[in-house]
Amino acid sequence: MRKGIKKLLTVALTATLGLAALAGCGTGTSSNGDGSANGGTTKELSGKIQLAGSTSMEKMCGALMEAFMEEYPNVTVTTEYTGSGAGIESVTSGAVDIGNASRALSDKEKSAGIEENIVAIDGIAMITDKNNKVTNVTKQQLTDIYTGKITNWKDLGGSDEAIVVIGREAASGTRGAFEELLEVKNKCAYAQELDSTGAVLAKVAATPGAIGYVSLDVVDKTVAALKLDGVDATEDNIKAGKYTLSRPFVMATKGSVSSQSELVQTWFNFVKSDAGKKVIKGVGLILPE
């Protein structure tokens, strides 16, 4: 009888330990099996992340937002394309979580506690209308075009046609980077200053004799891209340092990323993950080293 009781107790104890072990496997964070950017957990995040800033970053941000919200369906990510300067002002004031800037931050912005988080590198492509016969300019010629010293395409071996200089508005990160790289800040003789990358692309495409600068990833068949000093604007040439018009895409935060909310930290983890890098490369941008 005692042996029977002992045997029953042993079986009961074994069963209890087994159930405890099984229960332990179902607590805490569990793997979702798909290699998520959040470290392979199924923790349900919810809430809203707000971004604002550069229009040049619209294509990249749209693709990242779509991929991120597919993985985190309870999180809403919104972006306003207000220009780089306005984006930095918004994150500085606390109106948004992230300020997008298609340029490096200034010392003044950094001294205000704004963190420069470079997520991609973009080339600035020089474009003309498709019928323009000029296919290459030197850096000096480009400088002379934008400062008004060269005003006709015939001076560059093209047709006898006035050069229509198109640029971006003063708050544009693309304009800031372009003028800084060419050292022509406050010296440009613009015929028109437009408020978005798309507007510049459309205006140049529709205007005989026009020249403009846009983000490399938006160049399409409606315009012709100029070589600079005989070098095409390509990812390989930018990485090799051969094509000199390039700038960073920055997602700025007020303070370090590690001091942000869990939602914002998860966003940056995703951007830096293999999935995020794939999205960035997929829209024609270069990953920062």
Buried (B, 14 or more C-beta within 10 A) or exposed (E): EEEEEEEEEEEEEEEEEEEEEEEEEEEEEEEEEEEBBBEEEEBEBEBEBBBBBBBBBBBBBBBBBEBBBEBBEEBBBEBBBBBBBBBBBBBBEEBBBBBBBBBBBBEEBEEEEBBBBBBBBBBBBBBBBEEBEBBBBEBEBBBBBBBEEBBEBBBBEBBEBEBBBBBBBEBBBBBBBBBEBBEBEEEBBBBBBBBBBBBBBBBBBEBBBBBBBBBBBBBEEEBBBBBBBEBBBBBEBBBEEBBBBBBBBBBBBBEEBEEBEEBBBBBBBBBBBEBBBEBBEEBBBBBEE
